[in-house]
Structure formats: C-alpha cells, structure tokens
Amino acid sequence: MELGLNGKRAIITGASKGIGKAIALTLGGEGANLAVCARGSNSLKETVKDLESKGITVYPHTCDVGDKQSLESFLKESQEQLGGVDILINNTSGFGLTDDEQGWETGFNVDIMASVRATQTVVPWMESAGSGNIIHISSISGLEAGSPPAYAAVKAALVNHAKTMAQELAPKNIRVNCVAPGSIWVEGGFWNIVKEGNPEMYEGVLNNIPFDRLGTPEEVANVVTFLASDRASWVSGSTVVVDGVQHKGIF
C-alpha cells in the first residue's frame, strides 16, 4: 500500500531508542524528512546514521522536552530546517513510576506538558499549510487500573487530550490520534531489566498476553506510520491499542 509520505515533514520526540527510533526509521523508510530529538547525544547520533542512509533530510537535536525553552528551541529550529511541519509524534515519557512528588512531576512535565506544548506550537504551522497530523504515544496503562498511579494518570491524560484536540482541530483539517502500546520488548529497555531482575513479574505479564510474547517497537511504528498517512484520513480522535490483546477492556 502506497502511504504517500514521501517528502512529508515529521517531528519525532524521544527518537533515539525503542519505539521512537522505530517510528523514525519507518517514517524515514517511507521517504519522510525528519527532525528528531533525545536527551542522549550518543544514541541520537546512531539513529541519525541509520536515517541518513535512507537518503532523507534529518535534523537531530539534543533536547530535554520537559524543559519548556529547550523544547521550543527544538521545534522552531525543526520547522526552519524542514521548511514546515506536516506530522508531529509526541513520543517521550519520563517513566514516573514512583507515587511521590518526583514521580508525578516527571510524568507531568515530560509526558503531558511536553505533548501539550509541542501541539500548541506546531498547530499554527499546520494550519497555515492547510493540514496536519498529530499522534500521542500513550500506553494501555492509561486505560485500566494496576499501573503506578503517576504513570497511568499521565497516559490517561494523553488519551483525553488527543480526543479533545481532535474535535477542536478538525475544522482546520488537522487530525489528532493516540496510540497505546502494551508491553514492548526493547534490548536493554524496561522489560529487559524486569526479566533479569524480577523474573516473576516478567512471567506474570507474559502470561497475560495471549500471543505469549511481548510486542516489538516496529509493530507499534507500523501503526503510527499508517495513522500519519492519508490512508487514515478519516481516523481522528481515536486511541489505537497495539498490545496483542494484553488489555482486556472493550474500550
């Protein structure tokens, strides 16, 4: 299926590892020009090498999205470097796993406010271009009880924000959606650490997934890429769960 993403201009936050990197590589593989950011410069450089081999324009920037000025600088420079913005992927997470001031503050600043600020910044650019596409990366933790309170709450907030903004921005021909991954295996990532340090927890999660495996970043990236394309032109305000039936709720 031709997705029509060749030459599109996309901003992806948290693009140096895991799901973010997979989204960058998949969009880049479709010919989209990219602006990517991450806090770690070394991993970002490796991602850029992989992207440049695809013959696309890549603008990398080391950025802490939880810092308002740092995020705004990245977004404005991205718009200038790419000549506009057609797609925004809000992918970063602070992984606020502790139910204390630090856990809540981290989740609020990195998960919610970075996505809100980025959305507010790019919308005028998309409006002037006549269309746009915004995608939040949430989690099934935002759809059910059982996860650390701060983490689950901010992920639920992303779902609500996407739905609300989808309604508000539809008259401007800007679509807003949310993708909620389940447990995703990343080498050296969270579930890799859990498997080694808490095998009982890992097996408990695995046993709750009917396919008897964790998902891959590429499986999430494929869905995000479809949503970012005109093939999904009538999809807005949706939260698409990508979890191999890990989440059992019908909503």
C-alpha positions as CSV (number, residue, x, y, z in Angstrom):
1,M,0.0,0.0,0.0
2,E,1.4,3.4,-1.0
3,L,1.1,5.6,2.0
4,G,2.0,8.9,0.3
5,L,4.5,10.0,3.0
6,N,7.4,10.8,0.6
7,G,8.6,14.3,1.2
8,K,6.4,14.8,4.3
9,R,8.0,16.7,7.2
10,A,7.8,15.0,10.6
11,I,9.0,15.9,14.1
12,I,9.5,12.9,16.5
13,T,10.4,13.4,20.1
14,G,12.3,10.7,22.0
15,A,13.5,9.2,18.7
16,S,16.9,7.7,19.7
17,K,15.7,4.4,21.2
18,G,12.9,1.8,21.3
19,I,9.5,2.9,19.8
20,G,10.7,6.4,18.9
21,K,13.6,5.1,16.9
22,A,11.4,2.5,15.2
23,I,8.9,5.2,14.2
24,A,11.7,7.4,12.8
25,L,13.1,4.5,10.8
26,T,9.7,3.5,9.5
27,L,8.7,7.1,8.5
28,G,12.1,7.6,7.0
29,G,11.8,4.4,5.0
30,E,8.6,5.9,3.5
31,G,10.6,9.0,2.4
32,A,9.5,11.4,5.1
33,N,12.1,14.1,6.1
34,L,12.6,14.1,9.9
35,A,13.5,16.2,12.9
36,V,14.4,14.0,15.8
37,C,15.4,14.7,19.4
38,A,16.5,12.9,22.5
39,R,18.4,13.7,25.7
40,G,21.3,11.3,24.9
41,S,23.6,12.6,22.2
42,N,25.4,9.3,21.5
43,S,22.3,7.2,20.9
44,L,20.8,10.0,18.8
45,K,23.9,10.0,16.6
46,E,23.5,6.3,15.9
47,T,19.9,6.8,15.0
48,V,20.8,9.7,12.6
49,K,23.4,7.4,10.9
50,D,20.7,4.9,10.2
51,L,18.3,7.5,8.9
52,E,20.7,9.3,6.6
53,S,21.3,6.1,4.8
54,K,17.8,6.3,3.6
55,G,18.5,9.5,1.6
56,I,16.3,11.8,3.5
57,T,16.8,15.1,5.3
58,V,17.4,14.6,9.0
59,Y,17.7,17.3,11.6
60,P,18.9,16.0,15.0
61,H,18.8,18.0,18.2
62,T,19.7,17.1,21.8
63,C,16.8,18.2,23.9
64,D,15.1,17.8,27.2
65,V,11.4,18.1,26.3
66,G,10.5,18.6,30.0
67,D,12.2,22.0,29.7
68,K,9.9,24.5,28.0
69,Q,12.7,26.5,26.4
70,S,14.6,23.5,25.2
71,L,11.5,22.0,23.6
72,E,10.5,25.3,21.9
73,S,14.0,25.8,20.5
74,F,14.0,22.3,19.0
75,L,10.5,22.7,17.5
76,K,11.2,26.1,16.0
77,E,14.6,25.0,14.5
78,S,12.9,21.9,13.2
79,Q,10.3,24.0,11.4
80,E,13.0,26.1,9.8
81,Q,15.2,23.2,8.8
82,L,12.4,21.2,7.3
83,G,10.6,24.1,5.8
84,G,7.4,23.3,7.6
85,V,5.8,20.5,9.7
86,D,3.2,18.0,8.5
87,I,3.4,15.4,11.3
88,L,4.2,15.6,15.0
89,I,4.8,12.4,17.0
90,N,4.8,13.1,20.8
91,N,6.7,10.0,22.0
92,T,8.6,10.9,25.1
93,S,7.9,9.6,28.6
94,G,9.5,10.4,31.9
95,F,8.5,7.0,33.3
96,G,7.2,8.4,36.5
97,L,6.9,5.1,38.3
98,T,7.0,6.3,41.9
99,D,4.0,7.6,43.7
100,D,5.7,10.7,45.1
101,E,6.3,14.3,44.2
102,Q,9.2,13.4,41.8
103,G,7.3,10.7,40.0
104,W,4.3,12.9,39.4
105,E,6.3,16.0,38.5
106,T,8.4,14.0,36.0
107,G,5.3,12.5,34.4
108,F,3.5,15.8,34.2
109,N,6.4,17.7,32.7
110,V,7.7,15.1,30.2
111,D,4.6,13.1,29.2
112,I,1.8,15.7,29.4
113,M,3.2,19.2,29.2
114,A,5.8,18.4,26.5
115,S,3.0,17.0,24.3
116,V,0.7,19.9,25.1
117,R,3.4,22.5,24.4
118,A,4.5,20.8,21.2
119,T,0.9,20.6,20.0
120,Q,0.3,24.2,20.7
121,T,3.5,25.2,18.9
122,V,3.0,23.2,15.7
123,V,-0.7,23.8,15.2
124,P,-0.3,27.3,13.6
125,W,2.3,25.9,11.2
126,M,0.0,23.1,10.2
127,E,-3.0,25.4,9.9
128,S,-1.1,27.7,7.5
129,A,-0.1,24.6,5.4
130,G,-3.8,23.5,5.2
131,S,-3.4,20.2,7.1
132,G,-1.6,18.3,9.7
133,N,-1.3,15.2,11.8
134,I,-0.5,14.8,15.5
135,I,0.0,11.5,17.3
136,H,0.5,11.0,21.0
137,I,2.2,7.8,22.2
138,S,0.3,6.7,25.4
139,S,0.1,3.2,26.9
140,I,-2.5,0.7,27.9
141,S,-1.6,1.7,31.4
142,G,-3.8,4.7,30.8
143,L,-6.8,2.5,30.0
144,E,-7.0,0.4,33.2
145,A,-6.1,0.2,36.8
146,G,-3.0,-1.6,38.1
147,S,-0.1,0.5,36.9
148,P,1.9,3.0,39.1
149,P,-0.6,5.9,39.7
150,A,1.5,8.7,38.3
151,Y,2.4,6.8,35.1
152,A,-1.1,5.6,34.5
153,A,-2.6,9.0,35.1
154,V,-0.4,10.9,32.7
155,K,-1.0,8.2,30.0
156,A,-4.8,8.6,30.5
157,A,-4.4,12.3,30.2
158,L,-2.8,11.9,26.8
159,V,-5.8,9.9,25.6
160,N,-8.2,12.6,26.7
161,H,-6.0,15.4,25.3
162,A,-5.9,13.7,21.9
163,K,-9.6,13.3,21.8
164,T,-10.3,16.8,22.8
165,M,-7.8,18.3,20.4
166,A,-9.1,16.1,17.5
167,Q,-12.5,17.8,17.9
168,E,-11.1,21.2,18.2
169,L,-8.7,21.0,15.3
170,A,-10.9,19.1,12.8
171,P,-12.2,22.3,11.2
172,K,-8.5,23.2,10.5
173,N,-8.0,19.8,8.7
174,I,-5.6,18.6,11.4
175,R,-6.1,15.1,12.7
176,V,-5.1,14.0,16.3
177,N,-4.8,10.4,17.4
178,C,-3.3,8.4,20.2
179,V,-1.5,5.0,20.1
180,A,-1.5,2.9,23.3
181,P,1.2,0.2,23.2
182,G,1.2,-2.7,25.6
183,S,4.4,-4.2,26.9
184,I,7.1,-3.8,24.3
185,W,10.5,-5.6,24.3
186,V,13.5,-3.4,23.7
187,E,17.0,-4.7,24.2
188,G,18.3,-3.0,27.3
189,G,14.9,-1.5,27.9
190,F,12.4,-1.6,30.8
191,W,11.1,-5.2,30.2
192,N,14.7,-6.5,29.6
193,I,15.6,-5.1,33.0
194,V,12.5,-6.6,34.6
195,K,13.1,-10.0,33.1
196,E,16.6,-10.1,34.6
197,G,15.8,-8.5,37.9
198,N,12.3,-9.7,38.6
199,P,11.5,-12.8,36.5
200,E,8.3,-13.5,38.4
201,M,6.9,-10.1,37.4
202,Y,8.0,-10.6,33.8
203,E,6.4,-14.0,33.6
204,G,3.2,-12.6,35.1
205,V,3.0,-10.0,32.3
206,L,3.9,-12.5,29.6
207,N,1.2,-14.9,30.8
208,N,-1.4,-12.2,30.4
209,I,-0.6,-11.8,26.7
210,P,-2.4,-14.5,24.6
211,F,0.3,-14.4,21.9
212,D,2.8,-15.5,24.6
213,R,5.3,-12.8,23.7
214,L,5.9,-9.0,24.1
215,G,5.4,-6.7,21.2
216,T,8.2,-5.1,19.1
217,P,8.9,-1.4,18.5
218,E,8.4,-2.0,14.8
219,E,4.9,-3.3,15.3
220,V,4.0,0.0,17.1
221,A,5.8,2.0,14.4
222,N,3.8,0.4,11.6
223,V,0.5,1.5,13.2
224,V,1.8,5.0,13.9
225,T,3.1,5.4,10.3
226,F,-0.3,4.3,8.9
227,L,-2.1,6.8,11.1
228,A,0.3,9.5,9.9
229,S,-0.6,8.9,6.3
230,D,-3.5,10.0,4.2
231,R,-4.7,6.4,4.1
232,A,-6.0,7.1,7.6
233,S,-7.7,10.3,6.5
234,W,-11.0,9.5,8.4
235,V,-9.3,8.5,11.6
236,S,-9.1,11.2,14.2
237,G,-9.8,11.3,17.9
238,S,-9.1,7.6,18.2
239,T,-6.8,5.7,20.6
240,V,-5.4,2.6,18.8
241,V,-4.3,-0.1,21.1
242,V,-1.2,-2.1,19.9
243,D,-0.8,-4.8,22.5
244,G,-1.6,-8.3,21.3
245,V,-4.8,-8.4,23.5
246,Q,-2.9,-7.6,26.7
247,H,-5.5,-5.1,27.6
248,K,-8.8,-6.9,28.1
249,G,-11.2,-4.0,28.2
250,I,-13.5,-3.3,25.3
251,F,-12.9,0.5,25.4
